[in-house]
Amino acid sequence: MQKAKSKNLLLEIQERLEAIYGDRESLSIAKHYLLDRHDVNAIDLTLNKEITFLAAQFENDLNALSKGVPYQHVVGFTYFLNHKFETNANALIPRPETEELVDWIIKGSLTPNPVILDIGTGTGCIPISLKLALANSSCTGFDVSLEALELALKNAKNLRAEVNFESHDILQEDLKQGEYDIIVSNPPYIPQMEKSNMHENVTAHEPEIALFVPDNDPLLFYRNIAEKSLFGLKKGGHLYFEIHENYGLKTQKLLVDLGYSAVTLKKDLQGKDRMISAQKSS
């Protein structure tokens, strides 16, 4: 065990990560690290609290971060709508934009006991958060990855959320008829051609199967899910998607052409087209 002043550790972390993340983000990571690993908050930093820490763990963590391993994978968790979710390389790291999508669903849910399906569940953050917010809901998460499903089950257990998870390939399998009040998905939507513009800590450490779609068919998952949801949704049921910011109007047209009503395109807090909802008319 070693001891050090919190400001000294903060400075060391920031200096070692600055070349990769820049001054602002490296400082943010350093502050989060001290809070998540050592429970050092802003007041403790101001008071320059002394920290007792494992030097080997600190060095391993900093080496991993310096190599571009995502922060959430290094510490092993992230927060999503104030709930703590375990993370690893088998599923996408939950992101703030998806929090906005889930919040939209929660605020728009009028059915007393909604039956909800999340397609491509990953960590399980969407159905688990919905179940915790809508206690009378029945929530299920589908994923093609058995490793992701294992992680989702663990998160549900840790958060004491009664959610069902199933192995299901939406591109190959159909949905049960008239089963769901709400179907939601944050599917793969990044064209392969954009991969070279993305940060290596995403492309090298998060599953490609959850990120990318063919350049010639960027709406592959939206079309499949929307078509099958016409069969899987109850009358008046709702479909929700997180979307690529450049394909909002095309996704909107797809849903209108399939016969959905009340198609609503919504921007995220950054002002980008990021989510869409639609209703099954009959």
SULUR-V964401 format. One record per backbone hydrogen bond with DSSP energy under -1.0 kcal/mol. NH is the residue of the N-H (numbers start at 1). CO is the residue of the C=O. E is the energy in kcal/mol with one decimal. If there is no record, write none. Layout:
nh=NH co=CO e=E
nh=NH co=CO e=E
This chain:
nh=2 co=53 e=-3.0
nh=4 co=51 e=-2.0
nh=6 co=49 e=-2.4
nh=9 co=5 e=-1.9
nh=10 co=6 e=-2.5
nh=11 co=7 e=-2.2
nh=12 co=8 e=-2.2
nh=13 co=9 e=-2.7
nh=14 co=10 e=-2.4
nh=15 co=11 e=-2.5
nh=16 co=12 e=-2.0
nh=17 co=13 e=-1.4
nh=18 co=14 e=-1.3
nh=20 co=17 e=-1.0
nh=21 co=17 e=-2.7
nh=22 co=18 e=-2.2
nh=26 co=22 e=-2.0
nh=27 co=23 e=-1.6
nh=28 co=24 e=-1.9
nh=29 co=25 e=-2.7
nh=30 co=26 e=-2.2
nh=31 co=27 e=-2.2
nh=32 co=28 e=-2.3
nh=33 co=29 e=-2.7
nh=34 co=30 e=-2.1
nh=35 co=31 e=-1.8
nh=36 co=32 e=-3.2
nh=37 co=33 e=-2.9
nh=38 co=34 e=-1.2
nh=39 co=35 e=-1.4
nh=40 co=34 e=-2.1
nh=45 co=41 e=-2.1
nh=46 co=42 e=-2.2
nh=47 co=43 e=-2.1
nh=48 co=45 e=-1.0
nh=49 co=44 e=-2.6
nh=51 co=4 e=-3.5
nh=53 co=2 e=-2.8
nh=58 co=54 e=-2.4
nh=59 co=55 e=-2.4
nh=60 co=56 e=-2.5
nh=61 co=57 e=-2.8
nh=62 co=58 e=-2.4
nh=63 co=59 e=-2.4
nh=64 co=60 e=-2.2
nh=65 co=61 e=-2.6
nh=66 co=62 e=-2.3
nh=67 co=63 e=-1.1
nh=68 co=65 e=-1.5
nh=69 co=64 e=-2.2
nh=74 co=70 e=-1.7
nh=75 co=71 e=-2.3
nh=76 co=72 e=-1.2
nh=78 co=85 e=-2.2
nh=80 co=83 e=-2.7
nh=83 co=80 e=-1.7
nh=85 co=78 e=-3.1
nh=87 co=76 e=-1.4
nh=91 co=88 e=-1.4
nh=99 co=95 e=-1.3
nh=100 co=96 e=-1.7
nh=101 co=97 e=-1.5
nh=102 co=98 e=-2.5
nh=103 co=99 e=-2.5
nh=104 co=100 e=-2.0
nh=105 co=101 e=-2.0
nh=106 co=102 e=-2.6
nh=107 co=103 e=-2.4
nh=108 co=104 e=-1.5
nh=116 co=138 e=-3.2
nh=117 co=182 e=-2.4
nh=118 co=140 e=-2.6
nh=119 co=184 e=-2.5
nh=120 co=142 e=-1.9
nh=121 co=142 e=-2.7
nh=124 co=121 e=-2.5
nh=128 co=124 e=-2.2
nh=129 co=125 e=-1.6
nh=130 co=126 e=-2.2
nh=131 co=127 e=-2.5
nh=132 co=128 e=-2.3
nh=133 co=129 e=-1.6
nh=134 co=130 e=-3.0
nh=137 co=134 e=-2.4
nh=138 co=114 e=-2.7
nh=140 co=116 e=-2.0
nh=141 co=164 e=-2.6
nh=142 co=118 e=-3.1
nh=143 co=166 e=-1.6
nh=149 co=145 e=-2.0
nh=150 co=146 e=-1.9
nh=151 co=147 e=-1.7
nh=152 co=148 e=-2.6
nh=153 co=149 e=-2.5
nh=154 co=150 e=-1.7
nh=155 co=151 e=-2.3
nh=156 co=152 e=-2.5
nh=157 co=153 e=-2.2
nh=158 co=154 e=-2.6
nh=159 co=155 e=-2.2
nh=161 co=156 e=-2.6
nh=163 co=161 e=-1.4
nh=164 co=139 e=-2.4
nh=166 co=141 e=-2.5
nh=168 co=143 e=-1.8
nh=172 co=169 e=-1.6
nh=173 co=169 e=-2.7
nh=178 co=231 e=-2.7
nh=179 co=176 e=-1.0
nh=179 co=232 e=-1.3
nh=180 co=232 e=-2.4
nh=181 co=115 e=-2.3
nh=182 co=115 e=-2.0
nh=183 co=238 e=-2.4
nh=184 co=117 e=-2.9
nh=185 co=240 e=-1.7
nh=189 co=211 e=-1.1
nh=190 co=211 e=-2.4
nh=192 co=213 e=-1.5
nh=194 co=191 e=-2.1
nh=195 co=192 e=-1.8
nh=197 co=194 e=-1.4
nh=198 co=195 e=-1.6
nh=202 co=199 e=-1.8
nh=203 co=199 e=-1.8
nh=204 co=200 e=-2.6
nh=206 co=202 e=-1.9
nh=210 co=207 e=-1.4
nh=211 co=208 e=-1.6
nh=212 co=208 e=-2.2
nh=213 co=190 e=-2.1
nh=217 co=214 e=-1.5
nh=220 co=217 e=-1.6
nh=223 co=219 e=-2.9
nh=224 co=220 e=-1.9
nh=225 co=221 e=-2.8
nh=226 co=222 e=-2.6
nh=227 co=223 e=-2.4
nh=228 co=224 e=-2.3
nh=229 co=225 e=-2.2
nh=230 co=226 e=-1.0
nh=232 co=228 e=-2.0
nh=233 co=229 e=-2.8
nh=234 co=180 e=-3.1
nh=236 co=280 e=-1.7
nh=237 co=234 e=-2.4
nh=238 co=181 e=-2.8
nh=239 co=278 e=-2.9
nh=240 co=183 e=-2.7
nh=241 co=276 e=-2.6
nh=242 co=185 e=-1.9
nh=243 co=274 e=-2.6
nh=247 co=244 e=-1.9
nh=251 co=247 e=-2.3
nh=252 co=248 e=-2.4
nh=253 co=249 e=-2.5
nh=254 co=250 e=-2.1
nh=255 co=251 e=-2.1
nh=256 co=252 e=-2.2
nh=257 co=253 e=-2.9
nh=258 co=254 e=-1.4
nh=259 co=256 e=-1.4
nh=260 co=255 e=-2.2
nh=261 co=279 e=-2.8
nh=264 co=277 e=-2.8
nh=266 co=275 e=-3.2
nh=268 co=272 e=-2.6
nh=271 co=268 e=-2.1
nh=274 co=266 e=-2.3
nh=275 co=266 e=-1.9
nh=276 co=241 e=-2.2
nh=277 co=264 e=-2.2
nh=278 co=239 e=-2.0
nh=279 co=261 e=-2.7
nh=280 co=237 e=-2.9
